[in-house]
Amino acid sequence: MNDLVRQHTALSDSDLEWLHLLVSEWQLLSDLSFADLVLWVPTLDGTRYVSVAQMRPNTGPTSYQDDMVGHLVPRGRRPLLDAALDEGRIVREGDPEWREEVPVRVESIPVRREGRVLGVIARNTNLLTVRTPSRLELTYLQSASDLAQMIAAGTFPFSGEQVDMDSSPRAGDGLVRLDAEGVVQYASPNALSAYHRLGLAADLVGQHLGQITAELAPSRGPVDEALVTLASGYAPREFEVEGNGGVIQLRAIPLKPKGTRIGSLVLLRDVTELRRRERELITKDATIREIHHRVKNNLQTVAALLRLQARRMDSDRGREALNEAVRRVGSIAIVHETLSQNLDERVEFDEIADRVIAMVAEISPGKVTCRRNGRFGILDAEVATPLSMVLTEVLQNALEHAFAQGEQGTVEVSAVRGEARADARILITVKDDGRGLPEGFDPQRAGNLGLQIVRTLVEGELGGTFDMLPGAERGTKVVLDIPVRPQK
């Protein structure tokens, strides 16, 4: 719609925002009308109309099999559009149109904002299945007529009201029509069933919806006045009510077809099972985070015990081996600590990489600077845990073997993330400017425990590749090419 409006019309950004607000709401009008809606906007030169949006009803057959968005129609070909735009009123005159042997009643509703008519909604009703309307259908049609008059007057949609239409109740979920006093004139079967879930034993018709809702919902006082006002439909609001083990979601829409509130439309939906599943997921997420937290604590305890044991070792080689084990355990603990703070099993690995770099840099025998370039991005836990160990081993190897005691140098970790697709990969390079590789060194066959861990994790668990090469001028370069997704 943005492209069509900006290409063909003179509407401002604020006008376009109003049309977006209207289109986000007009599924309700379509369902209540049992009709297709097409939004037509006059072009910049005023000689044509361009259709910028279309909506089909969930409650009846469509009048348009084809997509109408983007069609251009010269002015004069559809007189109802001209009359609605020029006169600023809803136009219903004329005989039904025949489209592919289907009679269609066409009405035009001007879209007004701040006194100006921005465009026209063509409401097209398929008459092929018309029958004597039921009380439900009559209530739908009357409510649609009130909303259409509000659109023509510029009072609907409600500016400033943000509604998530994906989760908001719809007409078919449950509908209650109130009079100006908040008394129920009509309640659909679904709406009545939802209130029965809250504990209502009687009928809704004739009841004051605000008072009966407040009585069904538990509260500390005798009557929740705020809930009474919300459920009475005096203002456009969306809220939830819980009672008797049930939860219903309500959305109140004041009806002011001629500027004065004549009543309200309340859409509602039974969301009891949905909220129950959400609570179960929240409980599950909390349990998973607690598990990660406990694993992190246990790993830190193991690291502390190893550190204590290292201090009691007389052998330098044994002490160093235990210190290396401390760092390996610590790298895994960092991942679990990050996972304990997240709602899903994914982590921002840049933070983990920085902490691993800082942890390993503590063992530097000289004045070696470690830094990171590029972004690892968000990774699944199945990738993050082994990758943290790999990064620890590679950095530890560089700091231990590339520089002599007291020697200055630099170790740089670079990450290049591929496109976010199923086969995306991340290229990690660890470069140092130290003494370089020994003569005849083969990283694929070296017996060093750290390199064995790297090879096993990269090739076996992560499904990537590992190589260690001489630097361009001096030093060593380690290249890791790893899939972003865990290997199945």
Secondary structure, DSSP 8 states (H G I E B T S, - for coil): -HHHHHHH----HHHHHHHHHHHHHHHHHHHHHTSEEEEEEE-TTSSEEEEEEEE--SSS--S-SS--TT-EEETTSSHHHHHHHHH-S-B--S--EEETTEEEEEEEEEEEETTEEEEEEEEEEE-TT-----HHHHHHHHHHHHHHHHHHHT--S-TT----TTTS--GGG-EEEEETTSBEEEE-HHHHHHHHHHT--S-STTSBHHHHHHHHS--SSS--HHHHHHHTTSS-EEEEEEETTEEEEEEEEEE-TTSS--EEEEEEEE-HHHHHHHHHHHHHHHHHHHHHHHHHHHHHHHHHHHHHHHHT-S-HHHHHHHHHHHHHHHHHHHHHHHHTT-SSSEEEHHHHHHHHHHHHHTT-SS-EEEEEEE---EEEHHHHHHHHHHHHHHHHHHHHHSS-TT--EEEEEEEEE--SSTT-EEEEEEEE-SS---TT--TTT---HHHHHHHIIIIIIS--EEEEEE-SSSSEEEEEEEESS---
